[in-house]
Amino acid sequence: MNSRPSLTVGLGVTILALGVGVLVLLALRPAPAPENAGSSVGPHTAQSPSPSPQGSPTRGAGQVIAFIGDDHLEDWADEAAAELDAQARVESGVTLFEDITVAAALEDPAPDLVVLSIGTADVVWADDFAFGVSLALDEIETTWPETTIVLMRPAWDEPDDLQAEKIDSVQQAAEARDLIYLDAPADAAGFVDAWTAAGL
């Protein structure tokens, strides 16, 4: 009787064929996807933030800037604000001590920023001038507490010694209160250049 060896050989061939088939299937199976498949993030790369659909806004764009101070503001403040894509409110003819003072020029609603360019019409000593600047800043900070204050150099083209002292006192007031100080000429182009350089 030779049936038993034939059966053994047949089973062996069948098992062998199944084993080969399994190996072929494993070889043809696609490799598993990595954990972060579909993402551009690799082990050592950072994903770039998606750009804002509206782009980065221009600083000053759409803001209201109140220009308060000397008469020269009438000549250039509107143009400067337009260059910055901002809206201007101009209060000129304002002094530290005479006629219309800063306190009288502070009307609601509060602007986003206030530019104070003042002092050329005030005929006072340097100490009084510094006191007047301090009072004006107190009034602005009290009335418009959320408004950013920008101090501008008084508009003397060729200052004498007394005027130079007054200019210094404005800069010192800005430093003491951690305010922005613009050493800019009283014209639109010079103002916009100084504004941009200050990062406003």
C-alpha positions in Angstrom: 0.0 0.0 0.0 1.6 3.3 -1.2 -1.4 5.6 -0.5 0.1 7.0 2.8 3.4 8.4 1.2 1.4 9.8 -1.7 -0.9 11.6 0.7 2.1 13.0 2.6 3.7 14.3 -0.5 0.5 15.9 -1.7 -0.1 17.7 1.6 3.5 18.9 1.6 3.1 20.3 -1.9 -0.2 22.0 -0.9 1.4 23.6 2.2 4.4 24.7 0.2 2.1 26.3 -2.4 0.1 28.1 0.3 3.3 29.4 1.9 4.6 30.8 -1.4 1.2 32.4 -2.1 1.3 34.2 1.3 4.8 35.5 0.6 3.8 36.8 -2.8 0.7 38.6 -1.3 2.9 40.2 1.4 5.4 41.3 -1.1 2.7 42.9 -3.3 0.9 44.6 -0.4 1.5 48.5 -0.3 3.7 49.9 2.4 1.9 51.5 5.3 1.6 55.3 5.2 3.8 57.3 7.6 2.1 58.9 10.6 2.2 62.3 9.1 1.3 61.3 5.6 -0.4 64.0 3.6 1.3 66.7 5.6 4.4 68.6 4.6 5.7 68.5 8.1 8.7 66.2 8.5 10.6 65.3 11.6 12.8 68.4 11.3 10.6 70.8 9.4 8.1 73.3 10.7 4.9 73.9 9.0 4.6 77.4 7.5 1.6 79.4 8.8 -1.1 79.9 6.3 -1.2 83.4 5.0 -4.1 85.6 6.0 -6.7 85.7 3.3 -6.8 89.5 3.5 -3.0 90.0 3.8 -1.2 92.0 6.5 -2.9 95.2 7.3 -1.0 98.5 6.9 -0.4 100.2 10.2 -2.4 103.3 10.5 -4.9 102.1 7.8 -8.4 103.0 8.7 -7.3 104.7 12.0 -8.3 108.1 13.2 -5.4 110.4 13.9 -6.0 113.6 15.8 -3.5 116.3 15.0 -3.4 119.0 17.8 -1.3 122.1 18.0 0.1 124.9 15.9 -1.4 126.5 12.8 1.1 124.7 10.5 -0.9 121.5 10.9 -3.5 122.9 8.6 -0.9 122.9 5.8 0.0 119.2 5.8 -1.8 117.0 8.4 -4.7 116.0 6.0 -2.2 115.0 3.3 0.0 113.0 5.8 -3.1 111.1 7.1 -4.1 110.3 3.5 -0.6 108.9 2.8 -1.1 106.6 5.8 -4.6 105.6 4.7 -5.9 107.1 7.9 -8.5 109.7 8.8 -7.3 113.1 10.1 -8.9 115.3 12.7 -7.1 118.6 12.8 -7.3 120.9 15.7 -4.9 123.8 14.9 -4.4 127.1 16.6 -4.0 125.3 19.9 -1.5 126.6 22.4 -0.2 125.5 25.8 -1.4 128.6 27.7 -3.1 131.1 25.4 -6.6 131.1 23.8 -7.5 127.5 22.9 -5.6 125.1 25.0 -5.2 121.3 24.6 -7.9 120.6 27.1 -10.4 122.5 25.0 -9.4 120.6 21.9 -10.1 117.1 23.3 -13.5 116.2 21.9 -15.2 112.8 21.8 -15.0 110.3 20.3 -11.4 109.5 21.2 -9.1 109.0 18.2 -6.8 106.0 17.8 -3.7 108.2 17.9 -3.1 111.8 18.8 -0.1 113.8 17.4 0.8 116.8 19.5 2.8 119.4 17.6 2.7 122.5 19.7 4.6 125.3 21.3 5.7 127.8 18.6 3.0 130.3 19.6 3.7 130.1 23.3 6.1 133.0 24.3 7.2 131.6 27.7 10.4 130.6 29.4 11.7 127.0 29.0 10.6 125.9 32.5 7.1 127.2 31.9 7.0 125.6 28.5 8.0 122.2 30.0 5.3 122.6 32.6 2.7 123.4 29.9 3.7 120.3 27.9 3.3 118.2 31.0 -0.2 119.6 31.7 -1.2 119.0 28.1 -0.1 115.4 28.3 -2.0 114.9 31.6 -5.1 116.2 29.9 -4.8 113.8 27.0 -4.0 110.8 29.1 -7.0 111.5 31.4 -9.5 112.3 28.7 -8.4 109.7 26.1 -6.8 106.9 28.2 -6.8 104.4 25.4 -5.3 106.7 22.7 -1.7 106.4 21.6 0.1 109.7 22.1 2.8 110.8 19.6 4.9 113.9 20.4 6.3 115.9 17.6 9.3 118.2 17.6 8.1 121.9 17.8 8.3 123.3 14.3 11.2 125.8 14.5 13.3 125.5 11.4 16.4 127.2 12.9 15.8 127.3 16.7 17.6 129.7 18.9 18.9 128.7 22.3 15.6 129.1 24.1 13.7 127.3 21.4 16.3 124.5 21.5 15.7 124.1 25.2 11.9 123.9 24.5 12.5 121.2 21.9 14.7 119.3 24.4 11.9 119.5 27.0 9.4 117.9 24.5 11.7 115.0 23.8 12.4 114.6 27.5 8.7 114.5 28.3 8.3 111.8 25.7 11.1 109.7 27.2 9.8 110.2 30.7 6.3 108.9 29.8 7.5 106.3 27.3 5.8 108.0 24.4 6.7 108.1 20.8 8.7 111.2 19.7 9.0 112.2 16.1 11.9 114.4 15.2 10.2 115.4 11.9 9.8 118.6 9.9 6.4 120.2 9.7 5.4 118.8 6.3 3.6 115.7 5.1 6.6 113.9 3.5 8.9 114.4 6.5 6.1 113.3 8.9 5.3 110.1 7.0 9.0 109.2 6.8 9.4 109.7 10.6 6.2 107.8 11.2 7.3 104.9 9.2 10.8 104.9 10.8 9.2 104.8 14.2 7.3 101.6 13.2 3.8 103.2 13.6 
